[in-house]
């Protein structure tokens, strides 16, 4: 049997883990809102029209923050349309997704949903078709106690207490030609800087995310970040990164190595942030918000057919990727990569949460079930808290089309405040189990509390409403921990969570 080794010490750390790296995203897109979180005629709907079965699934994920309301949608969104009496809210054509937005669910409703789901709102402002004045107005509406035009309007609309939204996105993917109000790096940087100043003057306690380039493949990438941050570095707190992966060539080994590209991407953006800081003589480090990440490619052809058949409809079934087992493995490796960069990656949002490229799927009027990618996020959010460790790992390797020497075992570890240690590991080997030897002597007396394994013999296996547990976690075969030396088997092609407690 192949072997991999891991050596850890409690003093070899990366940094504190910000719980917001386990966030997610709800956009007014497809059935994410209407038919996803909101379906007033559903048997489980509460008095506000929200599906309780969906809320229960979200609570189990324990997502600390949810980005809202977009996404591409936000670049043409008038936030004022989403407040006030529902029967007076306008219906608008959404040019981002060629649908009609009814505004049945708006700011107040989403804040109520977030409370019910035990999460916080990460709100995006429109810097595409609108301007900094609109951005500061929505901060006043949401966060100011009262006694001003917009805060008094919130009170009149039924919310006496401020929403106290702490995390705000300054637009979305503003270098993309598909974006309403596309801007150059200089134009966006200047706009973001002025919006940031005004928003923080209204509420100095908020944090702001500036738009990085919309894609690593964009011709603007790199130069965009440098120029944009040169204009607004002093007034923002994070720069956003977006990354999606697909397996169009149907090569599992290549696909599972994509997290190495993710690691390179993060390091590049950190380097650019630090270069701008050096140019500006800034000692403050800018952190990263990876506020869109996932696998996305399964539904591309289906979406073209939906638009052919129906345009400008409400809640069209768009971006409904059906995730398979190999997708879950890559998502696990992406979460491991975020933990490896916990000193700088402070926010990450799996895009998205319900129905739209999502871990949770629903049927209108019917059931709800977990897709394969649900499980790594749930496990990481539950057990990947505290401090990210910097283990020394030695693993057998393989070569693929994009990378050489890809580790067959992709792993990291975390140290909780109670002294427990959790190892997260993906075995990329398609044929063989691998024995992991881990040196834990620095952590004192530990015992194996649990070994969770996600594995399926078919990499294309999926979950459905009729068979929701087809790809689901099981207990591992155990291992041994003697004198601080752990030996445990990682099954071929598997996501593993090894919990070690005092």
Secondary structure, 3 states (H helix, E strand, C coil): CEEEEEECCCCCEEEECCHHHHEEECCCCCCCCECCCECCCCCCECCCCEEHHHHHHHHHHCCCEEEECCCHHHHHCCHHHHCCCHHHCCCEEECCCCEEECCCCCHHHHHHHHHHCCCEEEEEECCCCCCHHHHHHHHHHHHCCCCCHHHHHHHHCCCCCCCCCCEEEECCCCCCCCCCCCCCHHHHHHHHHHHHHHHHHHCCCCEEEECCCCCCCCCCCCHHHHHHHHHHHHHCCEEEEEEEECCCCCCHHHHHCHHHHHHHHHHHHHHHHHHHHHHCCCCCCCEEEEEEEEECCCCHHHHHHHHHHCCCCCCCCCCCCCCEHHHHHHHHHHHHHHHHCCCCEEEEEEECCECCCCCEEECCCCCEEECCCHHHHHHHHHHCCCEEECCEEECCEECCCCCCCEECEEEEEEECCCCCEEEEEEECCCCCCEEEEEECHHHCCCEEEEEEEEECCCCCCECCCCCCCCCCCEECCCEEEECCEEEEEECCCEEEEEEEEC
